[in-house]
């Protein structure tokens, strides 16, 4: 298949042999029953394409009675992107959306000028032990859409493009990659895909994208002679050819992400993202004064505005 045309490094060209710009080891937080690894934002890198926030949840085995219980909270200026490998989360938002997200499905919530949502679990699931493993990221909106109306999109696992060849399998989560297009509507040109490599398999990553990253999930991958274990974010130099290989005897899994640079600096405070510090201050006051919409069916609780935004 043409999408699996793997280029070789250029002899004598050091850049083609060392395409890695930054390696980020996420900081880990214990949320009581499961851990979260945060790769973005980082002191070493604030964004990769439109991605301004990137968390790995789990892997964990949730105990009876415990689990995911994120009370209603607000967002502006971004889209939340939830993708699970194992488990389930139950999403409600101020648009009236109520939906469970299952492994391989995609929740894409565009906050625009303001939205409120909660992420919990259905009561019947909490009566048994169950797994949780997945990714949650935020993509910043371009300036002309920061004040757009909020929207929500959900796509089941069977609705997203999947393709495979020569020990490489790809599920395209969002954007465009290897000649395929995901159905989710995005605000900027980008890519986000879940990739499996069988032992001995290799796959290229298009050098046409200016900002590109890989987040390692399972197994080991090798790039330019360097080997990387799970839970690392690798950010690459623009324009360099890149080949990802699995030189281990076990399967490997990772996600690729990135896109074009954003149209200017973005500020992030708690759950708010904006090109304007003043807009973030307004959002803080709006939440403090109860001016955001409520979440139907989940009106009794909310997360108060923190004194400081946290890590």
VODOZA-865857 format. One line per field, with one value per residue: x, y, z of N, C-alpha, C in turn; residue in one letter; residue number from 1. Coordinates in steps of 0.001 Angstrom, whole numbers. Example, Ala and Ser with C-alpha at 12.3 -4.5 7.8 and 13.67 -1.06 7.14 Angstrom:
npx: [13190,12850]
npy: [-5690,-2250]
npz: [7800,7080]
capx: [12300,13670]
capy: [-4500,-1060]
capz: [7800,7140]
cpx: [13200,12900]
cpy: [-3300,30]
cpz: [7800,7870]
resn: [A,S]
resi: [1,2]
***
This chain:
npx: [845,473,599,2347,4957,8050,10576,14177,16862,18904,22122,24896,23509,22881,20581,18504,18853,18437,15710,14414,13278,12390,11961,9514,8816,5982,4489,3176,43,-1892,-5181,-6772,-7442,-6851,-4192,-2952,-1143,464,1357,1269,281,3831,6879,8857,7620,4862,2774,1727,1218,-2248,-2679,-2908,-3078,-2576,-3361,-2792,-4879,-4841,-3170,-5654,-7282,-10359,-11905,-14736,-17330,-15627,-13949,-14307,-15295,-16020,-17117,-19529,-17988,-16455,-15520,-13682,-12758,-11548,-11411,-12425,-11053,-11760,-10654,-10758,-8994,-9641,-12470,-15055,-16644,-19020,-20584,-21947,-23364,-23854,-25301,-27175,-26415,-26058,-24109,-22436,-19021,-17151,-14479,-12349,-14150,-15006,-15232,-15860,-15830,-16637,-15891,-15973,-17378,-18183,-18925,-20304,-19515,-19743,-17963,-18487,-19322,-21598,-23991,-24513,-22195,-20381,-20646,-18950,-15550,-13521,-11842,-9846,-8503,-7058,-7005,-7062,-7330,-6838,-7621,-6664,-8688,-8832,-8352,-10561,-12650,-12876,-14953,-17150,-20307,-20910,-20455,-21109,-19672,-19901,-18421,-18710,-16609,-16729,-17202,-14953,-12067,-10164,-7182,-4771,-1555,1209,1935,1289,-1225,-3755,-5855,-7682,-8227,-8807,-8773,-6474,-4575,-2200,-3625,-6256,-9336,-10748,-14113,-14838,-15454,-13044,-11422,-9055,-6314,-5086,-3801,-4461,-3963,-4271,-1971,-811,2000,3271,5839,8871,7678,7308,6671,6098,6084,4471,6422,5412,3801,4141,4354,4817,4141,4668,3046,3860,2365,2255,4555,7666,9177,11320,13283,15345,17509,17206,15568,12335,10299,6968,4681,5846,6274,7199,8589,9049,11507,10743,10122,11870,12526,10869,10825,9164,9825,9249,11343,11359,10402,7699,4302,3699,2319,1133,237,-42,243,-573,-100,-717,972,-482,-2391,-908,-55,-1270,-3061,-3425,-5461,-6529,-9406,-9645,-8886,-7360,-6616,-6439,-5672,-7462,-9916,-9866,-9901,-12474,-13961,-13351,-14620,-17254,-17782,-17502,-19631,-21800,-22724,-22479,-24078,-26137,-25750,-28035,-29688,-27520,-27250,-26780,-24226,-20946,-17665,-15850,-14375,-10904,-8342,-5888,-4681,-3637,-1474]
npy: [-1199,2263,4155,3119,3550,3503,5746,5791,6794,9597,9129,10436,12656,14185,15230,13738,11388,11851,12815,13749,16274,16991,15240,14243,13265,12384,14013,12528,12102,11082,10236,9003,5923,5703,6645,9620,10651,13498,14977,17278,20607,21281,22224,22075,22040,23611,23218,20966,21232,21850,20749,21267,20232,17134,14091,10905,8433,5998,2804,1184,-693,-272,-10,-1468,813,3016,5268,7066,10324,13130,16197,18666,21146,24041,25012,26983,28077,25810,22354,19378,16126,12860,9556,6161,3208,1087,353,2660,5863,8271,10841,14042,17159,20782,21221,19338,16815,13352,10616,7477,6745,4362,1892,2782,4522,8009,11028,14352,17459,20658,23541,26320,29474,28805,26082,23553,20535,17133,14244,11105,7896,5307,4258,1474,281,716,-1212,-3283,-4436,-2857,-1977,948,2901,5227,8174,11691,14726,18201,20380,23483,26225,28078,31666,32907,31256,31028,32150,30802,28993,26369,22849,19308,16197,12753,9664,6317,3383,1890,3750,5109,5529,2616,898,-1374,-2939,-5001,-5649,-3321,-1479,957,3234,5975,8736,11512,14189,14113,11563,9513,9493,9169,10316,11367,11279,13262,16706,19144,22144,23081,22195,18986,15973,12788,9685,6191,3692,416,-1716,-4669,-7054,-6263,-4630,-1451,2097,5149,8673,11419,13994,16383,17739,20417,20362,17626,14752,11858,9726,7257,4131,1275,-1506,-1330,1170,2075,4735,6233,4717,4940,3717,3588,3499,2857,5639,8184,11333,12209,14724,16093,17351,19836,18945,16769,13425,10588,7485,4938,2101,-1298,-3047,-4968,-8171,-8087,-6831,-3327,-158,3091,6604,9011,12506,15929,18799,21867,24848,26924,29984,32096,32928,30948,31114,29343,28494,26724,25229,26726,28085,30491,33104,35465,37043,38592,37543,35077,35929,36976,34613,33241,34894,34667,31956,31959,33583,32118,32179,30500,27911,25226,21651,19514,17114,16806,18768,19291,19401,20925,21921,24133,27352,27261,28457,28627,27380,24768,21873]
npz: [0,-726,1327,3135,2398,3288,3993,3706,5925,4989,3720,5464,6284,9120,10322,9218,10489,13143,14162,16436,18551,21166,24232,26399,29604,31193,34065,36998,38590,41380,41437,43233,43222,40553,38320,36695,33931,32853,29927,28361,29197,29257,30888,29056,26632,25244,23376,20743,17503,17366,19842,23227,25691,27266,28541,30039,31216,33669,32922,34934,37539,38597,41760,43505,43979,43796,41437,38321,38786,38006,38678,37382,35348,33785,30354,27980,24675,23509,22351,23847,23794,23972,24279,24616,25646,27287,29375,30508,30278,31410,29827,30326,29285,29063,26785,26791,26139,26712,27083,26901,26633,24966,24542,21834,20687,20014,21750,21090,22165,21553,23067,22540,23093,25598,27716,29846,31483,32757,33914,34619,36071,35180,37614,37800,36864,38849,40753,40484,39963,37466,34383,33545,31080,29040,26922,27312,25728,24891,22252,21013,19905,16814,16571,15337,15953,18653,20092,19187,18953,21308,20603,20152,19294,18552,17769,17033,17419,15080,13141,12438,10336,9620,8836,7467,6960,6273,8962,10276,11804,11726,13351,12577,14445,14403,11990,9198,7598,5973,3566,4328,5853,8873,10254,12127,12669,12596,13820,12818,10589,11160,12768,14281,15534,16272,16562,15874,15977,14787,15782,14153,12264,10545,10198,8404,9276,8091,6767,6010,7805,10055,12867,14889,16874,18993,21221,23416,24103,24653,24798,22952,20889,18150,16975,14715,15710,18456,21367,22801,25677,27109,27829,27114,25582,22438,20557,17356,15023,12553,9160,8890,7801,9121,10658,12289,14142,15201,16893,18781,20291,20826,20442,19717,20690,19962,19839,17245,16789,16010,13847,12084,13265,15854,15478,16832,20290,23045,26087,29131,31783,34450,33362,31122,27938,25883,23501,24730,27736,29155,28414,29681,32341,32389,31994,34352,36244,35336,35876,38632,39332,38523,35852,33674,31674,32993,33610,32411,34420,36019,38022,40680,41787,41506,40369,42238,41411,41394,43711,42553,39398,39545,38807]
capx: [0,1322,778,3397,6222,8925,11833,15414,17648,19836,23500,25650,22626,22647,19204,17598,19102,18061,14601,13745,13578,12129,11392,8820,8328,4861,4397,2094,-781,-2797,-6515,-7546,-7951,-6146,-3201,-2996,144,249,2474,1116,1453,5061,7863,9708,6825,3500,1807,2155,90,-3289,-2796,-2393,-3243,-2570,-3339,-3057,-5605,-4574,-4165,-6020,-8430,-11143,-12529,-16175,-17700,-14743,-13821,-14309,-16403,-15633,-18324,-19627,-16954,-16591,-14412,-13804,-11644,-10885,-12234,-11939,-10995,-11667,-10475,-10460,-8532,-10407,-13367,-16166,-16944,-20346,-20480,-23113,-22947,-24899,-26118,-28153,-25842,-25787,-23627,-21316,-17962,-16579,-13168,-12269,-15051,-14467,-16017,-15221,-16688,-16124,-16395,-16228,-17516,-18446,-19732,-20098,-19754,-19291,-17474,-18719,-19601,-22957,-24025,-24478,-20820,-19584,-20874,-17965,-14251,-13527,-10622,-9874,-7263,-7391,-6360,-7884,-6530,-7533,-7058,-7035,-9437,-8267,-8920,-11866,-13670,-12840,-16262,-18202,-21257,-20431,-21018,-20628,-19665,-19525,-18289,-18404,-15375,-16947,-17361,-13667,-11271,-9126,-6507,-3628,-694,2574,2133,925,-2652,-3992,-7200,-7609,-9143,-9219,-7931,-6097,-3287,-2025,-4651,-7577,-9906,-11686,-15379,-15055,-15169,-12052,-11347,-7786,-5697,-4414,-3914,-4466,-4219,-3897,-1208,-221,3071,3705,7297,9508,6971,7705,5718,6595,5215,4582,7236,4734,3229,5196,4506,4459,4541,4240,2927,3997,1323,2618,5670,8786,9381,12654,13348,16720,18421,16880,14425,11493,9327,5663,4432,6742,5870,8332,8259,10022,11915,9964,10743,12735,11908,10703,10362,8959,9980,9160,12447,11218,9617,6325,3582,3840,1177,1382,-585,638,-583,54,-769,-94,1069,-1618,-2291,-533,93,-2458,-2945,-4217,-5672,-7504,-10054,-9868,-7826,-7719,-5544,-6551,-5705,-8674,-11034,-9777,-10381,-13931,-14492,-13229,-15680,-18533,-18001,-17657,-20955,-22851,-23286,-22460,-25256,-26067,-25784,-29294,-29512,-26345,-27266,-26639,-22835,-20050,-16318,-15654,-13186,-9793,-7520,-4870,-5135,-3118,-271]
capy: [0,3447,4916,2480,3735,3947,6286,5492,7976,10053,8940,11660,13731,13936,15573,12662,10275,12250,13759,14068,17589,17033,14061,14650,12214,13037,13993,11627,12474,10040,10798,8145,4768,5624,7699,10384,11163,14715,15278,18678,21432,20947,23310,21904,22200,24024,22697,20252,21594,22458,20044,22103,19462,15714,13241,9468,7933,4585,1752,944,-1531,517,-818,-1303,2052,4127,5422,8386,11120,14520,17026,19681,22185,24781,25181,27921,28233,24548,21159,18225,14934,11696,8314,5121,1880,159,976,3498,7099,8781,12277,14929,18548,21799,21155,18276,15538,12283,9486,6700,6521,3033,1803,2997,5597,9358,12181,15613,18528,21989,24459,27639,30579,28311,24879,22879,19090,16246,12939,10210,6528,4863,3581,16,-166,887,-2344,-4315,-3924,-2631,-1302,2286,3195,6045,9464,12885,15856,19398,21104,24897,26712,29282,32901,33258,30335,30952,32555,30092,28259,25030,21710,17999,15139,11419,8672,4986,2831,1385,4885,5736,4758,1688,289,-2158,-3558,-5368,-5603,-1998,-1177,2357,3790,7426,9321,12841,14818,13425,10880,8398,9538,8936,11437,10994,11995,14347,18044,19852,23578,23336,21030,18251,14520,12083,8305,5095,2808,-814,-2303,-6014,-7153,-6133,-3695,-50,3002,6523,9775,12431,15169,17590,18446,21177,19943,16211,14087,10488,9353,5813,3513,-68,-2064,-446,1592,2585,5830,6678,3976,5101,2915,4323,2718,3520,6872,9275,12155,12546,15816,15975,18520,19977,18683,15592,12126,9891,6102,4299,655,-2170,-3996,-5888,-9370,-7918,-5739,-1969,727,4508,7522,10127,13700,17182,19615,23160,25681,27792,31357,32966,32349,30594,31095,28279,28626,25721,24598,27774,28361,31658,33970,36707,36919,39250,36619,34080,36577,37051,33267,32956,35619,34088,30716,32335,34189,31204,32632,29421,27043,24045,20349,18846,15814,16820,20170,19438,19596,21562,22152,25580,27958,27086,29634,28593,26374,23437,21545]
capz: [0,-901,2573,3908,1693,4359,3474,4417,6256,3964,4167,5705,6728,10542,10680,8839,11408,14497,13971,17700,19109,22607,24873,27622,30496,31881,35521,37392,39741,41861,41629,44121,42487,39274,38129,35448,33471,32057,29024,27954,28896,29943,30891,27877,25415,25583,22422,19533,16648,18192,21126,24310,26922,26909,29725,29997,32390,33867,33134,36322,37853,39537,42791,43718,44643,43413,39995,37706,39297,37763,38760,36327,35313,32526,29413,26858,23750,23201,22198,24597,22946,24854,23521,25602,25271,28117,30334,30054,30986,31058,29561,30252,29111,29134,25567,26991,25708,27678,26297,27414,25661,25114,23894,20397,20270,20156,22179,20694,22671,21210,24088,21995,24044,26938,27911,31126,31367,33827,33469,35745,35663,35456,38924,37705,36635,40058,41650,40174,39525,36028,33947,32957,30374,27889,26712,27156,25269,24447,21115,21058,18750,16196,17127,14766,16452,20112,20620,18464,19788,21653,19875,20609,18292,19029,16707,17514,16870,13725,12220,12179,9369,10074,7701,7922,5955,6632,10395,10778,11773,12081,13486,12495,15414,13956,10987,7967,7654,5040,2537,4911,6596,9924,10080,13072,12142,13404,13521,12151,9961,12221,12689,15558,15142,17168,15681,16397,15175,15115,15773,12850,11385,10622,9569,8328,9686,7052,7098,5559,8946,10720,14263,14977,18098,19260,22622,23480,24935,25099,24059,22656,19514,17861,16007,14489,16554,19867,21780,23737,26429,27208,28580,26751,24447,21586,19636,16283,14257,11325,7863,8858,7585,10383,10555,13586,13992,16364,16820,19906,19953,21294,19769,20247,20414,20221,19057,16591,16918,15600,12844,11825,14476,16105,14979,17936,21621,23812,27530,29731,33234,34852,32213,30132,26963,25083,23013,25488,29188,29629,28210,30741,33561,32282,32209,35777,36950,34924,36620,40032,39504,38074,34564,32681,31665,33851,32957,32758,35035,36900,38450,42127,42194,40547,40871,42429,40824,42337,44002,41500,38434,39757,38038]
cpx: [876,1549,1910,4727,7224,10243,13018,16100,18634,21267,24225,24828,22250,21204,18255,17744,18700,16944,13963,14224,13470,11537,10789,8365,7219,5001,3120,1378,-1684,-4145,-7384,-8167,-7342,-5207,-3400,-1592,-110,1496,2455,70,2634,5978,8735,8957,5399,2450,2510,1019,-968,-3413,-2118,-2446,-3310,-2362,-3510,-3719,-5350,-3320,-4394,-7162,-9201,-11893,-14025,-16424,-16828,-14705,-13829,-15528,-16018,-16908,-18368,-18591,-16973,-15335,-14729,-12598,-10937,-11918,-11615,-12063,-10766,-11661,-10002,-9920,-9310,-11336,-14461,-16238,-18291,-20301,-21863,-22609,-24141,-25676,-27231,-27660,-25683,-25360,-22471,-20294,-17291,-15255,-13248,-13199,-14397,-15532,-15234,-16170,-16021,-16731,-16755,-16290,-17883,-19350,-19393,-20354,-19275,-18864,-17546,-18800,-21046,-22980,-23905,-23069,-19996,-19777,-19880,-16623,-14259,-12273,-10888,-8502,-7640,-6640,-7404,-6974,-7447,-6825,-7573,-7773,-8730,-9001,-10314,-12988,-13686,-14190,-17415,-19140,-20705,-21153,-20458,-20737,-19230,-19479,-17912,-17171,-15527,-17071,-16036,-12827,-10242,-8510,-5223,-2852,657,2859,1835,-591,-2879,-5483,-7051,-8672,-9693,-8253,-7642,-4718,-3307,-3150,-6058,-8012,-10893,-12971,-15574,-14648,-14217,-11945,-10078,-7295,-4855,-4453,-3807,-4850,-3629,-3249,-663,865,3350,5236,7865,8847,7500,6746,6324,5601,5500,5373,6562,4085,4344,5429,3943,4944,4056,4145,2900,3023,1769,3740,6778,8791,10797,12567,14796,17704,18178,15600,13665,10451,7994,5690,5530,6148,7124,7882,9402,10335,11055,10784,11591,11931,11915,10148,10295,8990,9694,10231,12404,10429,8143,5629,3808,2625,1550,354,323,-306,174,-778,-12,-28,-163,-1325,-1996,-515,-1254,-2116,-3855,-4266,-6816,-8102,-10283,-8638,-8278,-6458,-5494,-6574,-6986,-9892,-11039,-10266,-11904,-14562,-14427,-14358,-17048,-18818,-18244,-19077,-22095,-23483,-23205,-23759,-25038,-26084,-27091,-29049,-28316,-26172,-26860,-25221,-22073,-18675,-16124,-14401,-12022,-9066,-6376,-5150,-4600,-1948,-511]
cpy: [1243,4206,4351,2503,4345,4465,5838,6788,8316,9881,10274,12823,13470,14202,14437,11472,10617,13280,14243,15400,17586,15711,14506,13404,12833,12980,13244,12154,11305,10675,9911,7000,4620,6817,8366,10881,12346,15046,16726,19333,21033,22158,23250,22133,22538,23384,21852,20404,22258,21824,20862,21390,18005,14899,11780,9080,6436,4129,1469,-49,-801,-403,-550,-10,3242,4278,6858,9163,12594,15357,18062,20790,22816,24687,26336,27732,26973,23493,20055,16987,13731,10422,7253,3856,800,970,1802,4757,7601,10304,12927,16348,19479,21952,20130,16911,14597,11069,8800,6542,5197,2955,1944,4065,6952,10311,13441,16743,19872,23003,25825,28699,30114,27098,24321,21393,18368,14935,12005,8775,6199,4049,2075,-523,-135,-243,-3475,-3660,-3822,-1854,131,2559,4022,7359,10563,14044,17032,19929,22541,25282,27907,30526,33188,32336,30227,31298,31931,29391,26868,23945,20427,17007,13828,10481,7340,4424,2359,2509,5524,4883,3873,1029,-364,-2717,-3864,-5201,-4266,-1852,205,2596,5297,8028,10653,13346,13916,12810,9711,8336,9280,10156,10917,11812,13188,15684,18758,21302,23950,22059,20305,16760,13925,10644,7341,4025,1614,-1268,-3712,-6055,-7118,-5140,-2274,800,4403,7499,10951,13647,16466,18384,19158,20727,18532,15639,12656,10326,7837,5219,2171,-605,-1044,-78,2141,3637,6274,6017,4115,4328,3636,3392,3464,4795,7907,10020,12590,13605,15931,17303,18634,19594,17445,14329,11346,8502,5516,2791,-45,-3242,-5010,-7120,-9270,-6797,-4402,-1147,2146,5325,8575,11319,14923,17912,20901,23972,26566,29219,32326,32238,32028,30604,30002,28508,27705,25066,25570,27950,29547,32343,35275,36423,37517,38321,35532,34679,36690,35686,32880,33631,35059,32791,31014,32857,33319,31569,31581,28625,25847,22778,19665,17439,15734,18234,20376,19784,20356,21709,23655,26067,27828,28412,29768,27378,24980,23151,21621]
cpz: [0,389,3420,3162,2663,3793,4317,4794,5152,4444,4325,6189,8184,10931,10359,9767,12841,14432,15263,18246,20636,23066,26207,28375,31341,33402,35901,38622,40093,42157,42510,43370,41117,39145,36775,35151,32537,31247,28537,28841,29764,29929,29644,26573,25802,24677,21371,18539,17498,19577,22225,25659,26518,28177,29337,31304,32518,33134,34617,36389,38942,40505,42879,44496,44302,41904,39540,38192,39216,37684,37631,36477,33924,31651,28468,25950,23311,22835,23031,23718,23864,24020,24501,24936,26022,29014,29684,30894,30505,31004,29584,30038,29073,27832,25708,26552,26896,26885,27007,26303,25987,24361,22371,19860,20534,20652,21843,21094,22413,22179,23523,23086,25444,26981,29292,30905,32611,33203,34671,35231,35974,36750,38823,37449,37918,41073,41406,39861,38000,35643,33515,32351,29145,27877,26695,26794,24963,23210,21169,19778,18129,16691,16620,15235,17975,20737,19841,19438,20100,20863,20474,19468,18950,17832,17331,16826,15437,12694,11817,11239,10063,8850,8192,6737,6581,8132,11041,10703,12361,12250,13515,13407,14918,12889,9808,8100,6673,4005,3036,5716,7633,9790,11000,12437,13092,12942,12761,11488,11002,11911,14088,15242,16161,16296,16464,15427,15678,15131,14359,11905,11571,9814,9504,8936,8767,7523,6683,6672,9696,12153,14418,16302,18121,20768,22693,24493,25506,24229,23869,21181,19370,16767,15920,15460,18044,20192,22889,24353,26504,28057,28372,25564,23700,20597,18632,15611,12994,10102,7777,8572,8892,10124,11958,13368,15310,16212,17956,19464,20353,20526,20468,19848,20785,19471,18442,16613,16432,14575,12612,13125,14619,15651,16126,19261,22247,25295,28062,31237,33616,33607,31060,29240,26120,24565,23793,26986,29769,29490,29285,32068,33557,32551,33679,36560,36597,35683,38102,40297,38986,36753,33458,32752,32593,32992,33338,33292,35961,37445,39897,42566,41121,41195,41037,41699,41814,42602,43008,40636,38652,38823,36540]
resn: [X,X,X,X,X,X,X,X,X,X,X,X,X,X,X,X,X,X,X,X,X,X,X,X,X,X,X,X,X,X,X,X,X,X,X,X,X,X,X,X,X,X,X,X,X,X,X,X,X,X,X,X,X,X,X,X,X,X,X,X,X,X,X,X,X,X,X,X,X,X,X,X,X,X,X,X,X,X,X,X,X,X,X,X,X,X,X,X,X,X,X,X,X,X,X,X,X,X,X,X,X,X,X,X,X,X,X,X,X,X,X,X,X,X,X,X,X,X,X,X,X,X,X,X,X,X,X,X,X,X,X,X,X,X,X,X,X,X,X,X,X,X,X,X,X,X,X,X,X,X,X,X,X,X,X,X,X,X,X,X,X,X,X,X,X,X,X,X,X,X,X,X,X,X,X,X,X,X,X,X,X,X,X,X,X,X,X,X,X,X,X,X,X,X,X,X,X,X,X,X,X,X,X,X,X,X,X,X,X,X,X,X,X,X,X,X,X,X,X,X,X,X,X,X,X,X,X,X,X,X,X,X,X,X,X,X,X,X,X,X,X,X,X,X,X,X,X,X,X,X,X,X,X,X,X,X,X,X,X,X,X,X,X,X,X,X,X,X,X,X,X,X,X,X,X,X,X,X,X,X,X,X,X,X,X,X,X,X,X,X,X,X,X,X,X,X,X,X,X,X,X,X,X,X,X,X,X,X,X,X,X]
resi: [1,2,3,4,5,6,7,8,9,10,11,12,13,14,15,16,17,18,19,20,21,22,23,24,25,26,27,28,29,30,31,32,33,34,35,36,37,38,39,40,41,42,43,44,45,46,47,48,49,50,51,52,53,54,55,56,57,58,59,60,61,62,63,64,65,66,67,68,69,70,71,72,73,74,75,76,77,78,79,80,81,82,83,84,85,86,87,88,89,90,91,92,93,94,95,96,97,98,99,100,101,102,103,104,105,106,107,108,109,110,111,112,113,114,115,116,117,118,119,120,121,122,123,124,125,126,127,128,129,130,131,132,133,134,135,136,137,138,139,140,141,142,143,144,145,146,147,148,149,150,151,152,153,154,155,156,157,158,159,160,161,162,163,164,165,166,167,168,169,170,171,172,173,174,175,176,177,178,179,180,181,182,183,184,185,186,187,188,189,190,191,192,193,194,195,196,197,198,199,200,201,202,203,204,205,206,207,208,209,210,211,212,213,214,215,216,217,218,219,220,221,222,223,224,225,226,227,228,229,230,231,232,233,234,235,236,237,238,239,240,241,242,243,244,245,246,247,248,249,250,251,252,253,254,255,256,257,258,259,260,261,262,263,264,265,266,267,268,269,270,271,272,273,274,275,276,277,278,279,280,281,282,283,284,285,286,287,288,289,290,291,292,293,294,295,296,297,298,299,300,301,302,303,304,305,306,307,308,309,310,311]
***
